[in-house]
Amino acid sequence: MPNWIRIDNDQVVETTDSDPKGRFHPDLKWIKAAVSVQAGMVKQADGSFAFPDPAPENIIAVGQLPA
């Protein structure tokens, strides 16, 4: 089943598994992508998509988890 994604500033902001043609405002640009691409992923330099690394302040070091 095909997957269409809408990208804003290299980030996937919306996905649909139904052809978006005629269902959305024509100014919204959709492209076909692998079904594994999800909202929140970022387009990489090689054209692939991946989730961004968490911000350093959101990383909890091993052994520092609350009890």
C-alpha positions, 0 to 999 in steps of 0.5 A, a space after each residue: 500500500 503506498 504512503 504519501 507524506 507532506 514535508 515542511 522544513 524537511 520534517 514529515 508533518 503529515 502522512 496518509 495511506 490514501 491518495 491525497 489528490 483532490 482531498 487537500 488544498 492544492 498548495 499542500 504538496 505530497 510525495 510518495 514514500 515508504 510506509 515506514 516513514 512516519 510523522 516527526 521524521 526528518 529528511 536526511 542528506 541522502 534522501 532517507 528519513 529518520 527520527 531526529 536525535 533527542 535534545 541533550 537536555 532530554 537524555 537521561 543517563 543510565 543509572 540516573 533514572 528515578 526510583 
